[in-house]
Amino acid sequence: MILIATGLKREARLLAGPDAHVIAGGGDGERLRRELEAAAPSASAILSAGLCGALSPGLKPGDWIVAMEVIAADDGRHIATDKDWNIALMKALPGARAGLVLGSDVMIADAARKARAHDHTGAMAVDMESHIAGEVAAKHGLPFAVARVVSDAADRSLPEAAQAGMAADGGMDIGAVLLALARDPRQLPALVRVGGEADVAFKALKTFRARSSDLTLNTFSSNR
């Protein structure tokens, strides 16, 4: 069984399958860690998969990133990924780029902060789950990999309404989105743009299991 860490319930639904147990973190790192720890003893490998924000200029929504290493934003530690699994993912995801992925406990949504994070770490993209998944994998001696698809480009700042939309359980908090829009209706065009770019990323994620099953998930699908 593959243990998969992701952010949103929508991502989890796209990644679900008989060979996988998917956990949506919803931005709640402590809960994600607890649930990964509880499931790790019955897992054969841990994968961090789903959407990410680009830090490297030139990446666009729908582009795939395979992490050669994960950098934890809180202390700069590097977390290794499985080299053979990385090779399989690169083959399974045409056009995927290999590089560093930054794992952050907080959302990095502002374009200026993205630029600073890229300059400081050299990471191509950022998400809120990979560093936690990598730490749990290392603790339990499990193979670990990261496959992420870009949702927002490095030069895009996410409006407050988009940031408010992720509930702590990984669902969508529509009330928080509407409240943010009520406070500043000028966000609406940016929110519509973000939604369109996210749809591009979700469409790419929808193809993940079909593309990667033979080369990646099945590699570690049997229990230890």
N, C-alpha and C positions, 0 to 999 in steps of 0.2 A: 504494500500500500504506500502510495506517495502522499506525503503531507504537504499541502500547498497553502502558503500564506499570501493573502491578497488584501485589498483595502475595502472594497464595496461589495455588498450582497449581489449587485448586478454582475460584477466580475466573477464572484464565486459561482453563480449559476452557469456562466459560460465555461468555467474551468471544471465543473463537476463531472464525475464519471465513476464507474464501478471500481476503478483502480486508484481512486483519489479521495482523500478527505480534505476538504477545503475550509479554511477559516478566514473570515472577513474581519480585519482588525478594526475598521471604522475609526482609525485615529487613536484608539485606546491601546497604547503600547503595552501596558501592564496586563490587561485582559488577554491580548494576543499572546503574550509570553506565557501566561498561565495555561491557556488552551493548547498552545504548541507543546509545552512541557507535558501536559496530560496525555497528549496523543503520540508523542515521540517514541515511547517504548514499543509501540506496535507498528511503527513506520519503518520503511526500508530506505527512505531518502526524503529530503526536504527541498522543496522548490518555492522560490518567491516569484510570483507571476502576476501580471496585471498591468495597470496603467502607471505611468510615471510622468514627471515633469522634466523637460529638457533643460540642461544647464549649458550644454555645448551649442554655440551658434551653428546654424545650418540644419539642425535636426527639425523635423516637421511631424505633425500628427500622423500616426500610423507607422512611423519608423520603429524598428525593433532594436533593442539593446540587450546584449548578453554580457553579463558582468564577469570580468576576469578576476576582480576582487570587489569587495564591498568596503567602503570607508564609513565608520560610525562618526556622525557629526559631533557627538558630545565630547569625544576624547581623541579622535583621529586614528583609532586603531583600525588595522586592516584585517579583514576576514576573508580567508581563501575560499575559492569555489573549486568544484571538481573539474579537472582539465578534460577528461574524457567526455563528461556530460556537456561541457561547453562546446566541444567540437561537434557533438551530435546536434546540439541546439543550433549552432551556426549553419549546419547543413540543412536542418529542417526549416529554418526561417530565412528564405532567400533575401538578401539585402541587409541582413542583420549586421549591426556594428558591435565589435568587441571593445570593451573599455571598462572604466571604473564607474561604479554606481555609489552614490552617497545615500546612506540611510539616516533619516532625521526623525527625531521624536515630534517635531513640529512641522507644519506645512510651510514650505518655502514657495510663496506665491507671487512675490514681487519681483519684477524683472531685474531691478538693481541688486536685490539679494541673491538672485540666481547667478548673476554675473560675478558677484563677490565669491560665492561658493565655488563656482567653476575655477576662478583664478586661484583660490586658496587650496583647492584639493585636486584639481585636474579631472574631477568626475564629469562624466557625460550627462548624467541624469540623476534624479533624486526621487525616492519614494519613502514611505513611512513604515515599511515592514521588513525590508531585506536585512537590515542589521540585526533585528531581533530574531528572524528566522535563522540567520547565519550563526548567531551565538548559541541557539538551541541545538542546531545541527552539530556544531563543534563539541558541545557538552556531551552529546549522546553518540558521538563518533559516526555520524551519518553523512553520506554524500550530500552536497549542497550546491545548488545552482540558482541563477537568477535570469529570468527572461521577462523583459518589460517592454511595453509599447508606449511610445510618446503620445501624450494627450495634449499638452500645451507646450509651445515653443519657448525657447529661452528668452526671447524678447517680448513675451506676453506676460502681463500682470493679471492675475485672476481677481475679478471684482469681489467685493465683500460678500455679495449674495451667493456667488459660487462657492466660496470658502465655507459659508455657513451651511451649505447643503448636505454635508456628510454627517449623519447621525452617529452616535457612539457605538451603535450596534452594526454599522456598515450600511444601514438603509439610507433613504433620502429624507431629510427634514424639510418638507415643503413649507411648513410654517415659518421656519427660520429664514428661508429664501424670500418668502413674501414680506416678512418683517424688514429684512435688509433692503428690499426694493422700495418699501414704503418710506424708509428713512432717506433713500436717495434713488429716485426713479431714473436718474441719468445713467445708472448701471445697466439698464435693460439691453441696449445694443451690445455691450460687452458680454453680458450673460448669454445672449442668443448666440454670439460668436463662439463662446466657450462651449456651449452645448453642441454646436455643429462640429467643432474640432474633436470633442469627446466622442461623438458618434463615429467619426473616422477611426478613432482608436478602438472603440468597442467592436467595430466591424473586423478590424485586424485581429483582435483578441478572439473573436468568434471562430476564426479559422485555426487557432492554436492547437487544439487537440487533434484535429484532422491532420495537421502538418507534422506534429511532433510525436504522435502516439507510438509509431513503430520504432523511432530512433531514440526516444527519451523516456517517456513514461513507462513503457514496458521493460526498459532496462532494469528498473528497480521495483517492478510491481509486486514481486513476491515478498512475503514477510521474511524477516531475518530468522 
